[in-house]
Amino acid sequence: MTQAPAAPAKTRAQISARTLRKDPWWRAPAVTAVALTIWVTYATVHVFIGHWYWVPKYHYLTPFYSPCISGECVPGSSSLGRWLPAVPPVIPYALVSLPFVLGFRLTCYYYRRAYYRSFWRAPAACAVREPHARYTGETRFPLIMQNLHRFFFFLVILISVLNTYDVTQAFRGPNGDFGFGLGSLIMLVNVILLWAYTLSCHSCRHITGGRLKNFSRHPVRYWIWTQVSKLNARHMQLAWTTLGTLMLTDLYIWLVSAGVFSDPRFFN
């Protein structure tokens, strides 16, 4: 009786190349890095300027300064009052909301993927070796803070309500009665898309129906879950679109407030 020969020991393939991919895999993370850098630079500059964020004639307040709670806020721009004494712009006038909005975006599942790949190269693309020698996931500081995303979600809901109030004020004319212009419509579209992005969040989908074991016993929550799931399928597109509408809204109000051009009015 002959004995079968032992199978040779298997070793891991030794590939010296960073990747064997021949397609331009580097293009997507490079474009993402450039786009995010431009947006963050623009937002940072205007947040700390402390000017050109409010159009008193038409009640336009940029989302970057909402709510304006500093004692330095111009009259009429503080819908919730001035909570802080007069401080220089080195402290953002919307200090009460910006940290939570930033935290929500930074911990968003899509944005995590975007900046992990584009800035940290962890990894830059599928089948591309990452430059890091060790991998600990999101189990250590500071990445363990990513688990706060669901809590940021609840806070951002309140901020979205406040942004919605700002839009209602933008539909007032110089005399306080109903009226709207191009700026009103830009702000309205921005808030609608911000709501869509917020409600398309994976945490929102889990909250509405993630723990249900039997959908038939919870028809209302099941319906809500299906609608959120439809939005969730567009979460990536909404993440990018809202960055664009936020910048557009802020830039428009900035230019009108600075007197570069006048807001075209459609009514009152």
N, C-alpha and C positions, 0 to 999 in steps of 0.2 A: 504494500500500500504506500503510495507516494504522498508526500506532504506538500501542500500548496506553498509556493514561495511567499515569504512575507512581503507585503506591499511597501514600496519605498516611502520613507518619511516625507510628508508634505511640508514644504516651506512656503512662506509668503513670497509672492512675486516681487522681485527687486526691480523697481521702475525708478530710474533716476530722474526722468522728466517730470516737471511739475504736473503736467496733464498730457494725455494723448489726444485731447480734443483738437480738432482742426478748425472749428467754427470760431467766430469772434466772441467767445464767451465773456471776455473782459468788457465788452461794450455796455451791457446793461448795468453792472455795478459802477462803471465810470460815469455814465449819464446820471445815475441816481445820486452819486456823490456830488457831482457838480450842481444838480438841481437843488438838493437839500442845502448845500453850502450857500447858494445864492439866496434861498428863501430865509435861512437863519440869519444871514448877514443883514438882509433888508429889514427883517422884523426887529432885530436887536437895535439897529440904528434908530428906527422910528420910535421904539418903545422908550428909549433913553433920551430922545431929543426934548420931549416935553412941550412940543408946539404942534400946531396944525392937525389937531385931532377932533375938533368940534366946529360945526357950522351952525351958529346960533339962529340964523334966519330960518333955516329949514330943519333944525333939530337933528342934524346928522352927527352921530358919535361913532367913531371907528371901533370895531371890536377889540382892537389892541389896547384900548383905554377904558373898557367897560368892565365893571363900574369904576368911574373916576372918583376915588375916595380921598385923594390928597388935598391938603389945604391949598395947594397951588393950582388946583383945577379951576378952569375959568367958570364964571357964573353960568348956571343953567346946565352944565355938563354932568353934574353930580346927582343922578337920579336917586341914589341911596344915601345921599349926604356925604359930608367930609369927615371921615373917621380919623384921619391923621393930621398932624400939624403941617404947616407949610414946609415941605422938604424939597431938596433939589431933585432933578430928574434922575439922579443916580439910583434913587429908589423908585421903581415903576409906580405910576399913578394908579394902575389897576392891580396893585399888589395882592388884593384879596382873591383875584381870579386867575391871574397868569400862572402861578405855580401849579394849580390844579389842571389847567388846560395843558400846560407843558408836560406834566406828569402823565396825563391821559394819553397824549400823543406818543411820548417816549416809550410807554409800556404797552402800546397797542401792538397786537400780534403782527400786523403787517409791517409797521414801522420798525419793529425789532428785526424782522427778516431783512428789511431794506438797509438799515445801517449796520447790521452785523456783516452783511455781505460787502457793502460798499466801503465802509471805513475800517472795520476790524478784520475783514477778509476771513471770516469764520463760518464756512469757507466762502470764497468769492463767487463760486458757482458749483453746480453739481459736477462731480468727478474731477475737481480741481483741489490739489493738496493745499491745505491751509498752512500758514507759516507758524502757527502756535504749536509748541511742543507738548503742552498739556491741555486737557479739556475738562472743565468742572461743571459745565452747563450753567444753570442759573441757581446754583446751590450756595454760592458764597457772595459776600458783599463785593461790589455794589449790585451785581446782577440779581441777587435774591430779592431786591426791591421791585423787580418786575411783577412779583406776585400781588402788588398793590393795585393792579390794573382795575380789578372789579370795584374797588372802593373809589378810585378816581372816577369811575363811570357814574356813580350816584352823584358825586359833586358836580360833574360836568353837566348833568341833566339840569341842575339848578342854574348853572351859568347859561345854558341854552334858553331857559325860560327868560332870563334877564336879557339876552340878546334879542329874543322875540319882543320883549317890551320896548327895546330901543327901536326896533323896526316900526312898531305902532306909533312911536313918537315921530318917526321920519315921515309919516303920512299926515303931517300937519303943515299948513301953510304959514306964511309970515304973521298972519293975524290969529293964529291958533286954531282955525277951523280946518276941516279936511282939505287936503291938497297933497299932491305928489309930483315928483320930478324924476329925472333919470337916476339920481342918487337913491331915491326911495326904492326904485325897482331893483337896483343893484344890491342894496342891503337885503331886500326881501328874498331874492334868489340865493344870496349867500346863506341866510338863516335856514331856508328850506333845505339846502344841501348839507348844512351843518347838522340839522336834525337827522337827515338820512344817514350821514356818516356815523353819528352817535348811536342811533338805533340799530345800525347794521353791525355794531360791535359784537364780537363773539361772546362777551360777558352778558350782553343783553339777551342774546339767543339762549344762553344757558339759564338765565334767570327766568325767562318766560316759560320754558318747557323742558329744560335740560334734565330735571330730576323726576319728571313724571314717568310713572311705570305703566300707566294705562291712559292713552289719549282719549279714549271714548268716554271716560268719566269726567274729563275736563275739557269740554268742547270749546269754551271761550279761550282758555289758555292755549289750546291746540291751534285755534285760528290765529291767535296773536303770534304764536311760534312760527307758523307757516309764513306769515307776512314778514316777520323779522328775518326768517331764513332766506326769503327772496332778496331782501336788502343785503344780507350777509354775503350772498354770492357776488355782489358788486362792491364789496368792502375795499378792495385795492383801488378800484377806479374812483370811489368816493374819497378815499384818503388823499389821492393826488388832486382831484378836482377841488376839494375844499381848501387845499393849500393855495390853489390858484385864485379862488373866489375871495379868500381872506386877503390876499395881497392886492387884488383888484379893488376890493371895497375900501381897504385902508388907503391905497394910493389915490383913489378917486376923491375921498374925503380930504386927504392931505392937500391935493391940488386945488380943490374948491376953497378950502379953508385958507390956503396961502394966497388966494386971489389970482391964480394962474388962468382960470377960466370960470365962467358962471355956470351954475347948474341949470340945464334946460328944464323948464317947468311945463307939465302937461295940464295941470289943473291947480288953480290958486297958487 
